[in-house]
Amino acid sequence: MATKGDGPKLLAGDNPQIPKGDGDAPVQAYLDAVPGWKHGVVRRLDELVVQAVPGVTKAVRWNSPFYGVEGQGWFLSFHCFTRYVKVTFFAGAQLEPPPPEGSKEPSVRYLHVDEDGIADEAQLLRWVGQAAALPGWDGS
């Protein structure tokens, strides 16, 4: 786990600045660089996504890890903010029930995870499974 003096530069909210890259390696670099309580949160998010979607495609874009299904696009991403980790479901409005936080983009919904951790891992797993089955965002 990184601290403020070593590793990648930390941006606002302690979000690591990680170069764009495809595959698990850049995502692991991102996860390794997240400091403090958010480190455990992002590690657990990654574990749960891999559990729910074996063979998930991973990449880092815009200093955030992205998760997708080959040929379908990205279904989930997350980003560190000061008080929470924002989990983005690109087709979140189609999930049942939809994640709690709305977006200016009608199809997108968010889950905010604070220092208390993921409140309902079973629900998160259901959302990830549902999201992976939907057409994803192509990143354009």
C-alpha positions in Angstrom: 0.0 0.0 0.0 1.3 3.4 -1.0 1.8 6.4 1.3 1.9 10.0 0.2 5.7 10.0 -0.2 6.2 6.9 -2.4 4.8 5.4 -5.5 2.5 7.1 -8.0 1.4 10.7 -7.5 -1.9 10.9 -5.5 -4.5 13.3 -7.0 -7.4 14.8 -5.2 -9.1 12.4 -2.8 -6.0 10.3 -2.7 -6.8 8.9 -6.2 -3.6 7.5 -7.7 -2.4 8.8 -11.0 -1.8 5.6 -13.0 -1.0 5.6 -16.8 -3.6 4.2 -19.1 -3.2 0.5 -19.6 -5.0 -2.7 -20.4 -5.1 -5.9 -18.3 -4.7 -6.7 -14.6 -1.2 -5.2 -14.1 -2.2 -1.5 -14.3 -5.3 -2.2 -12.2 -3.1 -3.9 -9.6 -0.7 -0.8 -9.7 -3.8 1.4 -9.0 -5.0 -0.8 -6.1 -1.5 -0.9 -4.6 -1.2 2.9 -4.7 -4.4 3.7 -2.9 -3.6 4.7 0.6 -5.4 4.4 4.0 -8.8 3.0 4.5 -9.6 3.3 0.8 -6.9 0.6 0.1 -9.0 -2.1 1.7 -12.2 -0.9 0.0 -10.7 -0.9 -3.5 -9.0 -4.3 -3.0 -12.3 -5.8 -1.8 -14.2 -4.2 -4.8 -11.7 -5.8 -7.2 -12.1 -9.2 -5.4 -15.9 -9.1 -5.6 -15.9 -8.1 -9.3 -13.6 -11.0 -10.1 -15.7 -13.3 -8.0 -18.9 -12.3 -9.8 -17.5 -12.2 -13.3 -14.7 -14.8 -13.8 -12.5 -13.7 -16.7 -13.5 -10.0 -16.4 -11.6 -7.6 -18.6 -9.7 -5.0 -16.8 -8.0 -1.7 -17.7 -7.0 1.7 -16.3 -8.5 4.7 -18.0 -8.6 8.3 -16.6 -6.8 7.3 -13.4 -9.6 4.7 -12.6 -9.9 0.9 -12.9 -12.5 -0.2 -15.4 -14.1 -3.6 -15.6 -15.8 -5.1 -18.7 -16.8 -8.1 -20.7 -14.9 -8.8 -23.9 -17.0 -7.5 -26.9 -19.6 -5.9 -24.6 -17.8 -2.8 -23.2 -17.2 -1.5 -19.7 -19.9 -2.2 -17.0 -18.2 -0.8 -13.9 -15.5 1.6 -12.7 -14.5 3.2 -9.4 -12.6 6.3 -8.3 -11.4 7.6 -5.0 -12.8 10.8 -3.5 -12.0 12.3 -0.1 -14.9 10.8 1.9 -15.8 7.7 -0.3 -14.9 5.5 -3.2 -17.4 6.1 -6.0 -18.5 2.9 -7.8 -19.9 3.7 -11.2 -22.4 1.3 -12.9 -22.6 2.5 -16.5 -26.0 0.9 -17.0 -27.0 1.2 -13.4 -30.5 2.5 -14.1 -31.3 -0.9 -15.5 -30.2 -2.8 -12.3 -32.8 -4.1 -9.9 -32.9 -2.4 -7.5 -30.9 0.5 -9.0 -27.8 1.6 -7.0 -28.7 4.5 -4.6 -26.9 7.5 -6.2 -28.1 9.1 -9.3 -26.1 10.8 -12.1 -26.7 13.6 -14.6 -26.3 10.8 -17.1 -29.7 9.0 -16.9 -28.3 5.5 -17.5 -25.5 5.8 -14.8 -26.0 5.0 -11.1 -23.4 5.1 -8.3 -22.6 3.4 -5.0 -20.6 5.4 -2.5 -18.5 3.3 -0.2 -17.1 5.1 2.9 -14.6 4.1 5.5 -17.1 1.6 7.0 -16.7 -0.5 3.9 -19.2 -2.2 1.6 -22.5 -2.3 3.5 -24.1 -5.2 1.6 -21.6 -7.3 -0.4 -24.4 -9.7 -1.5 -26.2 -6.8 -3.1 -23.0 -5.6 -4.7 -22.4 -9.0 -6.2 -25.9 -9.1 -7.6 -25.4 -5.6 -9.2 -22.1 -6.6 -10.7 -23.6 -9.8 -12.1 -26.5 -7.9 -13.6 -24.3 -5.1 -15.0 -21.9 -7.6 -16.6 -24.9 -9.2 -18.5 -25.9 -5.8 -20.0 -24.3 -4.1 -23.0 -21.5 -1.9 -21.6 -20.1 1.5 -22.2 -17.6 1.6 -25.1 -15.5 4.3 -23.5 -16.0 6.9 -26.2 
